[in-house]
Amino acid sequence: MKITTKMEEIRSKSNYIPASVHYSRRAFDKQFEIVARVTDRTMDELGVNIGGEVCLDVQRNRQDALAAVRFFRHQKEI
């Protein structure tokens, strides 16, 4: 997996909870989406009720999804 500038930007500007980052496999295309919980303050500022989780990235295979989770959790620089 290659870290893109868009991923760097999402990680630095999004107000998500790093410990909540995880992946899930989408049923319709079998790709893995990396999702995280948005803070309550951000939800209030946006004025929306979206269930609290947002998609940060989409990866094609499980290994890349795990690497992306580590990246968004600030656990490992690739």
PDB file with SEQRES, HELIX, SHEET and CRYST1 records, atoms N, CA, C and O in Angstrom:
SEQRES   1 A   78  MET LYS ILE THR THR LYS MET GLU GLU ILE ARG SER LYS          
SEQRES   2 A   78  SER ASN TYR ILE PRO ALA SER VAL HIS TYR SER ARG ARG          
SEQRES   3 A   78  ALA PHE ASP LYS GLN PHE GLU ILE VAL ALA ARG VAL THR          
SEQRES   4 A   78  ASP ARG THR MET ASP GLU LEU GLY VAL ASN ILE GLY GLY          
SEQRES   5 A   78  GLU VAL CYS LEU ASP VAL GLN ARG ASN ARG GLN ASP ALA          
SEQRES   6 A   78  LEU ALA ALA VAL ARG PHE PHE ARG HIS GLN LYS GLU ILE          
HELIX    1 AA1 THR A    5  LYS A   13  1                                   9    
HELIX    2 AA2 PRO A   18  SER A   20  5                                   3    
HELIX    3 AA3 ASP A   40  LEU A   46  1                                   7    
HELIX    4 AA4 ARG A   62  PHE A   72  1                                  11    
SHEET    1 AA1 3 HIS A  22  ARG A  25  0                                        
SHEET    2 AA1 3 PHE A  32  ARG A  37 -1                                        
SHEET    3 AA1 3 GLU A  53  GLN A  59 -1                                        
CRYST1    1.000    1.000    1.000  90.00  90.00  90.00 P 1           1          
ATOM      1  N   MET A   1       0.835  -1.172   0.000  1.00  0.00           N  
ATOM      2  CA  MET A   1       0.000   0.000   0.000  1.00  0.00           C  
ATOM      3  C   MET A   1       0.883   1.239   0.000  1.00  0.00           C  
ATOM      4  O   MET A   1       1.870   1.317   0.731  1.00  0.00           O  
ATOM      5  N   LYS A   2       0.518   2.185  -0.816  1.00  0.00           N  
ATOM      6  CA  LYS A   2       1.257   3.446  -0.900  1.00  0.00           C  
ATOM      7  C   LYS A   2       0.425   4.546  -0.249  1.00  0.00           C  
ATOM      8  O   LYS A   2      -0.756   4.713  -0.555  1.00  0.00           O  
ATOM      9  N   ILE A   3       1.055   5.289   0.645  1.00  0.00           N  
ATOM     10  CA  ILE A   3       0.379   6.406   1.300  1.00  0.00           C  
ATOM     11  C   ILE A   3       0.285   7.557   0.306  1.00  0.00           C  
ATOM     12  O   ILE A   3       1.294   7.983  -0.256  1.00  0.00           O  
ATOM     13  N   THR A   4      -0.911   8.050   0.095  1.00  0.00           N  
ATOM     14  CA  THR A   4      -1.121   9.155  -0.832  1.00  0.00           C  
ATOM     15  C   THR A   4      -1.218  10.465  -0.062  1.00  0.00           C  
ATOM     16  O   THR A   4      -1.399  10.475   1.156  1.00  0.00           O  
ATOM     17  N   THR A   5      -1.096  11.561  -0.788  1.00  0.00           N  
ATOM     18  CA  THR A   5      -1.231  12.868  -0.146  1.00  0.00           C  
ATOM     19  C   THR A   5      -2.651  13.076   0.364  1.00  0.00           C  
ATOM     20  O   THR A   5      -2.863  13.771   1.359  1.00  0.00           O  
ATOM     21  N   LYS A   6      -3.613  12.482  -0.309  1.00  0.00           N  
ATOM     22  CA  LYS A   6      -5.008  12.582   0.144  1.00  0.00           C  
ATOM     23  C   LYS A   6      -5.185  11.885   1.495  1.00  0.00           C  
ATOM     24  O   LYS A   6      -5.891  12.389   2.369  1.00  0.00           O  
ATOM     25  N   MET A   7      -4.545  10.727   1.663  1.00  0.00           N  
ATOM     26  CA  MET A   7      -4.614  10.024   2.941  1.00  0.00           C  
ATOM     27  C   MET A   7      -3.968  10.847   4.052  1.00  0.00           C  
ATOM     28  O   MET A   7      -4.496  10.925   5.162  1.00  0.00           O  
ATOM     29  N   GLU A   8      -2.829  11.458   3.752  1.00  0.00           N  
ATOM     30  CA  GLU A   8      -2.156  12.331   4.728  1.00  0.00           C  
ATOM     31  C   GLU A   8      -3.063  13.486   5.123  1.00  0.00           C  
ATOM     32  O   GLU A   8      -3.160  13.837   6.298  1.00  0.00           O  
ATOM     33  N   GLU A   9      -3.725  14.073   4.136  1.00  0.00           N  
ATOM     34  CA  GLU A   9      -4.610  15.206   4.387  1.00  0.00           C  
ATOM     35  C   GLU A   9      -5.811  14.788   5.235  1.00  0.00           C  
ATOM     36  O   GLU A   9      -6.193  15.497   6.165  1.00  0.00           O  
ATOM     37  N   ILE A  10      -6.399  13.647   4.917  1.00  0.00           N  
ATOM     38  CA  ILE A  10      -7.540  13.149   5.690  1.00  0.00           C  
ATOM     39  C   ILE A  10      -7.120  12.900   7.133  1.00  0.00           C  
ATOM     40  O   ILE A  10      -7.845  13.248   8.065  1.00  0.00           O  
ATOM     41  N   ARG A  11      -5.946  12.294   7.315  1.00  0.00           N  
ATOM     42  CA  ARG A  11      -5.479  11.986   8.670  1.00  0.00           C  
ATOM     43  C   ARG A  11      -5.212  13.250   9.477  1.00  0.00           C  
ATOM     44  O   ARG A  11      -5.492  13.291  10.675  1.00  0.00           O  
ATOM     45  N   SER A  12      -4.679  14.272   8.839  1.00  0.00           N  
ATOM     46  CA  SER A  12      -4.328  15.481   9.582  1.00  0.00           C  
ATOM     47  C   SER A  12      -5.513  16.412   9.821  1.00  0.00           C  
ATOM     48  O   SER A  12      -5.541  17.117  10.829  1.00  0.00           O  
ATOM     49  N   LYS A  13      -6.492  16.430   8.916  1.00  0.00           N  
ATOM     50  CA  LYS A  13      -7.583  17.399   9.023  1.00  0.00           C  
ATOM     51  C   LYS A  13      -8.892  16.832   9.555  1.00  0.00           C  
ATOM     52  O   LYS A  13      -9.750  17.591  10.004  1.00  0.00           O  
ATOM     53  N   SER A  14      -9.060  15.533   9.513  1.00  0.00           N  
ATOM     54  CA  SER A  14     -10.311  14.935   9.992  1.00  0.00           C  
ATOM     55  C   SER A  14     -10.271  14.825  11.506  1.00  0.00           C  
ATOM     56  O   SER A  14      -9.234  14.521  12.095  1.00  0.00           O  
ATOM     57  N   ASN A  15     -11.392  15.071  12.111  1.00  0.00           N  
ATOM     58  CA  ASN A  15     -11.480  15.015  13.568  1.00  0.00           C  
ATOM     59  C   ASN A  15     -12.140  13.704  13.973  1.00  0.00           C  
ATOM     60  O   ASN A  15     -13.281  13.689  14.434  1.00  0.00           O  
ATOM     61  N   TYR A  16     -11.411  12.601  13.798  1.00  0.00           N  
ATOM     62  CA  TYR A  16     -11.917  11.284  14.157  1.00  0.00           C  
ATOM     63  C   TYR A  16     -11.154  10.762  15.373  1.00  0.00           C  
ATOM     64  O   TYR A  16     -10.102  11.291  15.733  1.00  0.00           O  
ATOM     65  N   ILE A  17     -11.688   9.737  15.988  1.00  0.00           N  
ATOM     66  CA  ILE A  17     -11.054   9.136  17.158  1.00  0.00           C  
ATOM     67  C   ILE A  17     -10.122   8.026  16.662  1.00  0.00           C  
ATOM     68  O   ILE A  17     -10.604   7.011  16.159  1.00  0.00           O  
ATOM     69  N   PRO A  18      -8.793   8.195  16.790  1.00  0.00           N  
ATOM     70  CA  PRO A  18      -7.851   7.214  16.233  1.00  0.00           C  
ATOM     71  C   PRO A  18      -8.061   5.785  16.738  1.00  0.00           C  
ATOM     72  O   PRO A  18      -7.882   4.835  15.975  1.00  0.00           O  
ATOM     73  N   ALA A  19      -8.431   5.619  17.989  1.00  0.00           N  
ATOM     74  CA  ALA A  19      -8.621   4.270  18.532  1.00  0.00           C  
ATOM     75  C   ALA A  19      -9.843   3.571  17.943  1.00  0.00           C  
ATOM     76  O   ALA A  19      -9.984   2.356  18.079  1.00  0.00           O  
ATOM     77  N   SER A  20     -10.720   4.320  17.296  1.00  0.00           N  
ATOM     78  CA  SER A  20     -11.939   3.722  16.741  1.00  0.00           C  
ATOM     79  C   SER A  20     -11.778   3.252  15.303  1.00  0.00           C  
ATOM     80  O   SER A  20     -12.725   2.717  14.726  1.00  0.00           O  
ATOM     81  N   VAL A  21     -10.613   3.438  14.715  1.00  0.00           N  
ATOM     82  CA  VAL A  21     -10.401   3.073  13.310  1.00  0.00           C  
ATOM     83  C   VAL A  21     -10.418   1.550  13.161  1.00  0.00           C  
ATOM     84  O   VAL A  21      -9.748   0.836  13.907  1.00  0.00           O  
ATOM     85  N   HIS A  22     -11.186   1.068  12.196  1.00  0.00           N  
ATOM     86  CA  HIS A  22     -11.244  -0.355  11.876  1.00  0.00           C  
ATOM     87  C   HIS A  22     -11.658  -0.508  10.413  1.00  0.00           C  
ATOM     88  O   HIS A  22     -12.030   0.465   9.756  1.00  0.00           O  
ATOM     89  N   TYR A  23     -11.588  -1.737   9.917  1.00  0.00           N  
ATOM     90  CA  TYR A  23     -12.025  -1.965   8.542  1.00  0.00           C  
ATOM     91  C   TYR A  23     -13.215  -2.905   8.533  1.00  0.00           C  
ATOM     92  O   TYR A  23     -13.429  -3.681   9.465  1.00  0.00           O  
ATOM     93  N   SER A  24     -13.978  -2.819   7.467  1.00  0.00           N  
ATOM     94  CA  SER A  24     -15.075  -3.764   7.251  1.00  0.00           C  
ATOM     95  C   SER A  24     -15.171  -4.038   5.758  1.00  0.00           C  
ATOM     96  O   SER A  24     -14.858  -3.184   4.929  1.00  0.00           O  
ATOM     97  N   ARG A  25     -15.605  -5.232   5.439  1.00  0.00           N  
ATOM     98  CA  ARG A  25     -15.701  -5.632   4.032  1.00  0.00           C  
ATOM     99  C   ARG A  25     -17.080  -5.291   3.499  1.00  0.00           C  
ATOM    100  O   ARG A  25     -18.102  -5.659   4.078  1.00  0.00           O  
ATOM    101  N   ARG A  26     -17.084  -4.583   2.386  1.00  0.00           N  
ATOM    102  CA  ARG A  26     -18.358  -4.193   1.779  1.00  0.00           C  
ATOM    103  C   ARG A  26     -18.943  -5.381   1.021  1.00  0.00           C  
ATOM    104  O   ARG A  26     -18.219  -6.117   0.351  1.00  0.00           O  
ATOM    105  N   ALA A  27     -20.232  -5.559   1.131  1.00  0.00           N  
ATOM    106  CA  ALA A  27     -20.894  -6.702   0.501  1.00  0.00           C  
ATOM    107  C   ALA A  27     -21.006  -6.548  -1.011  1.00  0.00           C  
ATOM    108  O   ALA A  27     -20.913  -7.535  -1.741  1.00  0.00           O  
ATOM    109  N   PHE A  28     -21.205  -5.328  -1.486  1.00  0.00           N  
ATOM    110  CA  PHE A  28     -21.500  -5.167  -2.909  1.00  0.00           C  
ATOM    111  C   PHE A  28     -20.285  -5.270  -3.820  1.00  0.00           C  
ATOM    112  O   PHE A  28     -20.438  -5.650  -4.981  1.00  0.00           O  
ATOM    113  N   ASP A  29     -19.084  -4.948  -3.345  1.00  0.00           N  
ATOM    114  CA  ASP A  29     -17.913  -5.068  -4.223  1.00  0.00           C  
ATOM    115  C   ASP A  29     -16.737  -5.796  -3.570  1.00  0.00           C  
ATOM    116  O   ASP A  29     -15.672  -5.913  -4.175  1.00  0.00           O  
ATOM    117  N   LYS A  30     -16.920  -6.283  -2.348  1.00  0.00           N  
ATOM    118  CA  LYS A  30     -15.918  -7.076  -1.624  1.00  0.00           C  
ATOM    119  C   LYS A  30     -14.634  -6.305  -1.313  1.00  0.00           C  
ATOM    120  O   LYS A  30     -13.618  -6.919  -0.988  1.00  0.00           O  
ATOM    121  N   GLN A  31     -14.659  -4.990  -1.404  1.00  0.00           N  
ATOM    122  CA  GLN A  31     -13.496  -4.200  -1.018  1.00  0.00           C  
ATOM    123  C   GLN A  31     -13.600  -3.854   0.462  1.00  0.00           C  
ATOM    124  O   GLN A  31     -14.663  -3.981   1.070  1.00  0.00           O  
ATOM    125  N   PHE A  32     -12.488  -3.419   1.026  1.00  0.00           N  
ATOM    126  CA  PHE A  32     -12.432  -3.116   2.450  1.00  0.00           C  
ATOM    127  C   PHE A  32     -12.456  -1.609   2.653  1.00  0.00           C  
ATOM    128  O   PHE A  32     -11.647  -0.883   2.075  1.00  0.00           O  
ATOM    129  N   GLU A  33     -13.390  -1.142   3.480  1.00  0.00           N  
ATOM    130  CA  GLU A  33     -13.424   0.279   3.788  1.00  0.00           C  
ATOM    131  C   GLU A  33     -12.901   0.489   5.199  1.00  0.00           C  
ATOM    132  O   GLU A  33     -13.230  -0.258   6.120  1.00  0.00           O  
ATOM    133  N   ILE A  34     -12.082   1.520   5.348  1.00  0.00           N  
ATOM    134  CA  ILE A  34     -11.518   1.872   6.635  1.00  0.00           C  
ATOM    135  C   ILE A  34     -12.410   2.966   7.211  1.00  0.00           C  
ATOM    136  O   ILE A  34     -12.560   4.033   6.615  1.00  0.00           O  
ATOM    137  N   VAL A  35     -12.997   2.697   8.370  1.00  0.00           N  
ATOM    138  CA  VAL A  35     -13.952   3.625   8.967  1.00  0.00           C  
ATOM    139  C   VAL A  35     -13.497   4.016  10.368  1.00  0.00           C  
ATOM    140  O   VAL A  35     -12.724   3.305  11.011  1.00  0.00           O  
ATOM    141  N   ALA A  36     -13.993   5.162  10.824  1.00  0.00           N  
ATOM    142  CA  ALA A  36     -13.674   5.646  12.165  1.00  0.00           C  
ATOM    143  C   ALA A  36     -14.855   6.421  12.717  1.00  0.00           C  
ATOM    144  O   ALA A  36     -15.713   6.893  11.973  1.00  0.00           O  
ATOM    145  N   ARG A  37     -14.881   6.540  14.012  1.00  0.00           N  
ATOM    146  CA  ARG A  37     -15.932   7.308  14.696  1.00  0.00           C  
ATOM    147  C   ARG A  37     -15.518   8.768  14.748  1.00  0.00           C  
ATOM    148  O   ARG A  37     -14.380   9.093  15.084  1.00  0.00           O  
ATOM    149  N   VAL A  38     -16.451   9.636  14.413  1.00  0.00           N  
ATOM    150  CA  VAL A  38     -16.231  11.078  14.479  1.00  0.00           C  
ATOM    151  C   VAL A  38     -16.571  11.535  15.896  1.00  0.00           C  
ATOM    152  O   VAL A  38     -17.475  10.991  16.530  1.00  0.00           O  
ATOM    153  N   THR A  39     -15.844  12.531  16.385  1.00  0.00           N  
ATOM    154  CA  THR A  39     -16.111  13.026  17.737  1.00  0.00           C  
ATOM    155  C   THR A  39     -17.489  13.675  17.812  1.00  0.00           C  
ATOM    156  O   THR A  39     -18.021  14.155  16.810  1.00  0.00           O  
ATOM    157  N   ASP A  40     -18.049  13.681  19.001  1.00  0.00           N  
ATOM    158  CA  ASP A  40     -19.370  14.288  19.204  1.00  0.00           C  
ATOM    159  C   ASP A  40     -19.349  15.782  18.883  1.00  0.00           C  
ATOM    160  O   ASP A  40     -20.311  16.324  18.340  1.00  0.00           O  
ATOM    161  N   ARG A  41     -18.260  16.426  19.219  1.00  0.00           N  
ATOM    162  CA  ARG A  41     -18.140  17.862  18.932  1.00  0.00           C  
ATOM    163  C   ARG A  41     -18.214  18.128  17.428  1.00  0.00           C  
ATOM    164  O   ARG A  41     -18.881  19.066  16.992  1.00  0.00           O  
ATOM    165  N   THR A  42     -17.537  17.309  16.647  1.00  0.00           N  
ATOM    166  CA  THR A  42     -17.571  17.465  15.194  1.00  0.00           C  
ATOM    167  C   THR A  42     -18.976  17.240  14.657  1.00  0.00           C  
ATOM    168  O   THR A  42     -19.430  17.962  13.769  1.00  0.00           O  
ATOM    169  N   MET A  43     -19.662  16.240  15.195  1.00  0.00           N  
ATOM    170  CA  MET A  43     -21.044  15.978  14.760  1.00  0.00           C  
ATOM    171  C   MET A  43     -21.927  17.185  15.046  1.00  0.00           C  
ATOM    172  O   MET A  43     -22.755  17.564  14.219  1.00  0.00           O  
ATOM    173  N   ASP A  44     -21.749  17.789  16.224  1.00  0.00           N  
ATOM    174  CA  ASP A  44     -22.535  18.975  16.579  1.00  0.00           C  
ATOM    175  C   ASP A  44     -22.200  20.152  15.675  1.00  0.00           C  
ATOM    176  O   ASP A  44     -23.093  20.886  15.252  1.00  0.00           O  
ATOM    177  N   GLU A  45     -20.902  20.337  15.374  1.00  0.00           N  
ATOM    178  CA  GLU A  45     -20.485  21.441  14.504  1.00  0.00           C  
ATOM    179  C   GLU A  45     -21.047  21.293  13.098  1.00  0.00           C  
ATOM    180  O   GLU A  45     -21.438  22.274  12.466  1.00  0.00           O  
ATOM    181  N   LEU A  46     -21.082  20.061  12.619  1.00  0.00           N  
ATOM    182  CA  LEU A  46     -21.612  19.815  11.276  1.00  0.00           C  
ATOM    183  C   LEU A  46     -23.136  19.872  11.245  1.00  0.00           C  
ATOM    184  O   LEU A  46     -23.739  20.100  10.196  1.00  0.00           O  
ATOM    185  N   GLY A  47     -23.741  19.667  12.390  1.00  0.00           N  
ATOM    186  CA  GLY A  47     -25.196  19.699  12.461  1.00  0.00           C  
ATOM    187  C   GLY A  47     -25.856  18.510  11.793  1.00  0.00           C  
ATOM    188  O   GLY A  47     -26.964  18.614  11.266  1.00  0.00           O  
ATOM    189  N   VAL A  48     -25.169  17.380  11.819  1.00  0.00           N  
ATOM    190  CA  VAL A  48     -25.708  16.178  11.181  1.00  0.00           C  
ATOM    191  C   VAL A  48     -25.745  15.029  12.174  1.00  0.00           C  
ATOM    192  O   VAL A  48     -25.067  15.047  13.201  1.00  0.00           O  
ATOM    193  N   ASN A  49     -26.536  14.050  11.850  1.00  0.00           N  
ATOM    194  CA  ASN A  49     -26.592  12.819  12.620  1.00  0.00           C  
ATOM    195  C   ASN A  49     -26.389  11.683  11.635  1.00  0.00           C  
ATOM    196  O   ASN A  49     -27.339  11.220  11.004  1.00  0.00           O  
ATOM    197  N   ILE A  50     -25.150  11.235  11.505  1.00  0.00           N  
ATOM    198  CA  ILE A  50     -24.812  10.220  10.506  1.00  0.00           C  
ATOM    199  C   ILE A  50     -24.458   8.885  11.136  1.00  0.00           C  
ATOM    200  O   ILE A  50     -23.927   7.998  10.468  1.00  0.00           O  
ATOM    201  N   GLY A  51     -24.750   8.742  12.413  1.00  0.00           N  
ATOM    202  CA  GLY A  51     -24.394   7.506  13.082  1.00  0.00           C  
ATOM    203  C   GLY A  51     -22.996   7.532  13.651  1.00  0.00           C  
ATOM    204  O   GLY A  51     -22.605   6.610  14.367  1.00  0.00           O  
ATOM    205  N   GLY A  52     -22.240   8.558  13.353  1.00  0.00           N  
ATOM    206  CA  GLY A  52     -20.944   8.740  13.977  1.00  0.00           C  
ATOM    207  C   GLY A  52     -19.758   8.145  13.256  1.00  0.00           C  
ATOM    208  O   GLY A  52     -18.623   8.470  13.607  1.00  0.00           O  
ATOM    209  N   GLU A  53     -19.959   7.281  12.256  1.00  0.00           N  
ATOM    210  CA  GLU A  53     -18.821   6.688  11.556  1.00  0.00           C  
ATOM    211  C   GLU A  53     -18.702   7.247  10.146  1.00  0.00           C  
ATOM    212  O   GLU A  53     -19.696   7.455   9.449  1.00  0.00           O  
ATOM    213  N   VAL A  54     -17.460   7.483   9.749  1.00  0.00           N  
ATOM    214  CA  VAL A  54     -17.188   7.966   8.399  1.00  0.00           C  
ATOM    215  C   VAL A  54     -16.148   7.058   7.749  1.00  0.00           C  
ATOM    216  O   VAL A  54     -15.318   6.456   8.430  1.00  0.00           O  
ATOM    217  N   CYS A  55     -16.207   6.970   6.443  1.00  0.00           N  
ATOM    218  CA  CYS A  55     -15.250   6.175   5.678  1.00  0.00           C  
ATOM    219  C   CYS A  55     -14.029   7.037   5.379  1.00  0.00           C  
ATOM    220  O   CYS A  55     -14.148   8.108   4.783  1.00  0.00           O  
ATOM    221  N   LEU A  56     -12.856   6.566   5.795  1.00  0.00           N  
ATOM    222  CA  LEU A  56     -11.616   7.296   5.574  1.00  0.00           C  
ATOM    223  C   LEU A  56     -10.911   6.868   4.288  1.00  0.00           C  
ATOM    224  O   LEU A  56     -10.248   7.675   3.638  1.00  0.00           O  
ATOM    225  N   ASP A  57     -11.059   5.592   3.926  1.00  0.00           N  
ATOM    226  CA  ASP A  57     -10.326   5.059   2.779  1.00  0.00           C  
ATOM    227  C   ASP A  57     -10.969   3.746   2.346  1.00  0.00           C  
ATOM    228  O   ASP A  57     -11.750   3.154   3.090  1.00  0.00           O  
ATOM    229  N   VAL A  58     -10.635   3.297   1.136  1.00  0.00           N  
ATOM    230  CA  VAL A  58     -11.087   2.002   0.613  1.00  0.00           C  
ATOM    231  C   VAL A  58      -9.866   1.291   0.041  1.00  0.00           C  
ATOM    232  O   VAL A  58      -9.091   1.878  -0.713  1.00  0.00           O  
ATOM    233  N   GLN A  59      -9.700   0.018   0.407  1.00  0.00           N  
ATOM    234  CA  GLN A  59      -8.579  -0.785  -0.072  1.00  0.00           C  
ATOM    235  C   GLN A  59      -9.110  -2.064  -0.706  1.00  0.00           C  
ATOM    236  O   GLN A  59     -10.204  -2.525  -0.381  1.00  0.00           O  
ATOM    237  N   ARG A  60      -8.322  -2.628  -1.612  1.00  0.00           N  
ATOM    238  CA  ARG A  60      -8.764  -3.815  -2.350  1.00  0.00           C  
ATOM    239  C   ARG A  60      -8.542  -5.119  -1.610  1.00  0.00           C  
ATOM    240  O   ARG A  60      -9.322  -6.057  -1.772  1.00  0.00           O  
ATOM    241  N   ASN A  61      -7.482  -5.201  -0.791  1.00  0.00           N  
ATOM    242  CA  ASN A  61      -7.221  -6.466  -0.105  1.00  0.00           C  
ATOM    243  C   ASN A  61      -7.021  -6.248   1.389  1.00  0.00           C  
ATOM    244  O   ASN A  61      -6.853  -5.121   1.855  1.00  0.00           O  
ATOM    245  N   ARG A  62      -7.043  -7.347   2.120  1.00  0.00           N  
ATOM    246  CA  ARG A  62      -7.015  -7.287   3.582  1.00  0.00           C  
ATOM    247  C   ARG A  62      -5.691  -6.742   4.114  1.00  0.00           C  
ATOM    248  O   ARG A  62      -5.691  -5.985   5.084  1.00  0.00           O  
ATOM    249  N   GLN A  63      -4.572  -7.109   3.506  1.00  0.00           N  
ATOM    250  CA  GLN A  63      -3.275  -6.636   3.978  1.00  0.00           C  
ATOM    251  C   GLN A  63      -3.163  -5.120   3.859  1.00  0.00           C  
ATOM    252  O   GLN A  63      -2.669  -4.458   4.771  1.00  0.00           O  
ATOM    253  N   ASP A  64      -3.618  -4.575   2.746  1.00  0.00           N  
ATOM    254  CA  ASP A  64      -3.596  -3.123   2.582  1.00  0.00           C  
ATOM    255  C   ASP A  64      -4.568  -2.445   3.542  1.00  0.00           C  
ATOM    256  O   ASP A  64      -4.302  -1.346   4.030  1.00  0.00           O  
ATOM    257  N   ALA A  65      -5.686  -3.099   3.810  1.00  0.00           N  
ATOM    258  CA  ALA A  65      -6.646  -2.544   4.769  1.00  0.00           C  
ATOM    259  C   ALA A  65      -6.037  -2.484   6.164  1.00  0.00           C  
ATOM    260  O   ALA A  65      -6.211  -1.493   6.874  1.00  0.00           O  
ATOM    261  N   LEU A  66      -5.328  -3.532   6.561  1.00  0.00           N  
ATOM    262  CA  LEU A  66      -4.667  -3.529   7.867  1.00  0.00           C  
ATOM    263  C   LEU A  66      -3.587  -2.456   7.938  1.00  0.00           C  
ATOM    264  O   LEU A  66      -3.440  -1.791   8.963  1.00  0.00           O  
ATOM    265  N   ALA A  67      -2.837  -2.285   6.865  1.00  0.00           N  
ATOM    266  CA  ALA A  67      -1.815  -1.237   6.834  1.00  0.00           C  
ATOM    267  C   ALA A  67      -2.450   0.146   6.925  1.00  0.00           C  
ATOM    268  O   ALA A  67      -1.915   1.033   7.591  1.00  0.00           O  
ATOM    269  N   ALA A  68      -3.575   0.333   6.267  1.00  0.00           N  
ATOM    270  CA  ALA A  68      -4.270   1.618   6.321  1.00  0.00           C  
ATOM    271  C   ALA A  68      -4.816   1.885   7.721  1.00  0.00           C  
ATOM    272  O   ALA A  68      -4.785   3.022   8.192  1.00  0.00           O  
ATOM    273  N   VAL A  69      -5.312   0.849   8.387  1.00  0.00           N  
ATOM    274  CA  VAL A  69      -5.789   1.013   9.764  1.00  0.00           C  
ATOM    275  C   VAL A  69      -4.636   1.469  10.652  1.00  0.00           C  
ATOM    276  O   VAL A  69      -4.799   2.389  11.453  1.00  0.00           O  
ATOM    277  N   ARG A  70      -3.473   0.833  10.516  1.00  0.00           N  
ATOM    278  CA  ARG A  70      -2.302   1.247  11.303  1.00  0.00           C  
ATOM    279  C   ARG A  70      -1.914   2.689  10.999  1.00  0.00           C  
ATOM    280  O   ARG A  70      -1.557   3.443  11.904  1.00  0.00           O  
ATOM    281  N   PHE A  71      -1.983   3.066   9.740  1.00  0.00           N  
ATOM    282  CA  PHE A  71      -1.650   4.434   9.345  1.00  0.00           C  
ATOM    283  C   PHE A  71      -2.600   5.437   9.993  1.00  0.00           C  
ATOM    284  O   PHE A  71      -2.152   6.425  10.575  1.00  0.00           O  
ATOM    285  N   PHE A  72      -3.897   5.196   9.900  1.00  0.00           N  
ATOM    286  CA  PHE A  72      -4.871   6.138  10.449  1.00  0.00           C  
ATOM    287  C   PHE A  72      -4.908   6.123  11.979  1.00  0.00           C  
ATOM    288  O   PHE A  72      -5.367   7.086  12.594  1.00  0.00           O  
ATOM    289  N   ARG A  73      -4.432   5.049  12.592  1.00  0.00           N  
ATOM    290  CA  ARG A  73      -4.322   5.016  14.053  1.00  0.00           C  
ATOM    291  C   ARG A  73      -3.012   5.638  14.534  1.00  0.00           C  
ATOM    292  O   ARG A  73      -2.772   5.704  15.740  1.00  0.00           O  
ATOM    293  N   HIS A  74      -2.180   6.086  13.633  1.00  0.00           N  
ATOM    294  CA  HIS A  74      -0.863   6.659  13.952  1.00  0.00           C  
ATOM    295  C   HIS A  74       0.038   5.616  14.616  1.00  0.00           C  
ATOM    296  O   HIS A  74       0.884   5.968  15.438  1.00  0.00           O  
ATOM    297  N   GLN A  75      -0.132   4.345  14.270  1.00  0.00           N  
ATOM    298  CA  GLN A  75       0.665   3.288  14.879  1.00  0.00           C  
ATOM    299  C   GLN A  75       1.950   3.023  14.118  1.00  0.00           C  
ATOM    300  O   GLN A  75       2.956   2.634  14.710  1.00  0.00           O  
ATOM    301  N   LYS A  76       1.922   3.231  12.806  1.00  0.00           N  
ATOM    302  CA  LYS A  76       3.085   2.860  12.007  1.00  0.00           C  
ATOM    303  C   LYS A  76       3.141   3.736  10.774  1.00  0.00           C  
ATOM    304  O   LYS A  76       2.142   3.920  10.080  1.00  0.00           O  
ATOM    305  N   GLU A  77       4.304   4.268  10.514  1.00  0.00           N  
ATOM    306  CA  GLU A  77       4.514   5.022   9.283  1.00  0.00           C  
ATOM    307  C   GLU A  77       5.041   4.067   8.229  1.00  0.00           C  
ATOM    308  O   GLU A  77       5.994   3.326   8.475  1.00  0.00           O  
ATOM    309  N   ILE A  78       4.431   4.081   7.065  1.00  0.00           N  
ATOM    310  CA  ILE A  78       4.814   3.161   5.986  1.00  0.00           C  
ATOM    311  C   ILE A  78       5.750   3.866   5.035  1.00  0.00           C  
ATOM    312  O   ILE A  78       6.196   3.273   4.053  1.00  0.00           O  
TER     313      ILE A  78                                                      
END                                                                             
